[in-house]
Amino acid sequence: MKKREWEKPERACHTAGMKIDERMDLQELATQMGSEDTAEAARLRDLLLGTGRERTEDFSGEEWAELLIRAGEQNK
């Protein structure tokens, strides 16, 4: 079975830090996600807002991967 883009392990790596708030640049967030899908980035932003953390770099690679998976699954 072919992995969807958001399930690929390389997507779990985020390098540039971003402040988590309602005004996040969705194009930049999508780029961090390894995607061009701003709708998926909006879903991730909503998940990030619910975590209570201030910056994207506050997440471990494993936590980031889980958030990417959850954001991708919400599209189903």
Secondary structure, DSSP 8 states (H G I E B T S, - for coil): ----GGGSGGGG---S--B-STT--HHHHHHHHT---HHHHHHHHHHHHTTT-SBGGGS-HHHHHHHHHHHHHTT-
